[in-house]
Amino acid sequence: MGRRRKDVRAIKRRRATREPKRSILIVCEGEKTEPNYFTFFKQKLRLANVNLQICGEECGSDPLSVVEFGESKLKKDVSIDDCFCVIDRDGHDTQRFNSAKSKAASLNGKSKSRQFKLFISDPCIEYWFILHFEFSRTPFVREGQKSRGKVALDRLRQLWPEYEKGLKSPGCHLEERVEVAVKNAEKALADAELTGEMNPSTTVHLLIRELHDGNIS
């Protein structure tokens, strides 16, 4: 048996149920890091049968603004099948964060053929990157003027000294570790849902699987 591939194309879903050729819109809170990361997957997975758009620079910076931006795009463009919003929990206002979750859930229930989903990292997408190197459920807590997100960023830099916000192609650097990250994220999310403590956790791995499934032909 040949050696199992270690890049993102080797990610396997337990059960693929969606038809291919879906048009996907990804809306990101971040202006560079997240768009750069998902652009890598678009190129790597050769998503010729998926219309993937990155809108990180066009929408607002808080979770509700991201959801409202995705909603407006979905209304204007009937060719979009799925809208996936990527947000951080970090220090965002709790009311607007919860409103974003509620609105996304409401939008997702409006159509049987179109999906509207939130993919959340608590405190930030750097936690997803950390999971490429280690499993940890130790909460990130504010340190003086340093936000929880910046504390997570510091931890990531201990594991990956070359990392910096807005890195041109973080996915390329992390590709060989993505299977480990998916397993760690699954484990972390299961524990978060069991304990009710979401700090830290992420659902970005579920979006990676969605993109992978979109490449199945």
Disulfide bonds with the S-S distance in Angstrom:
none
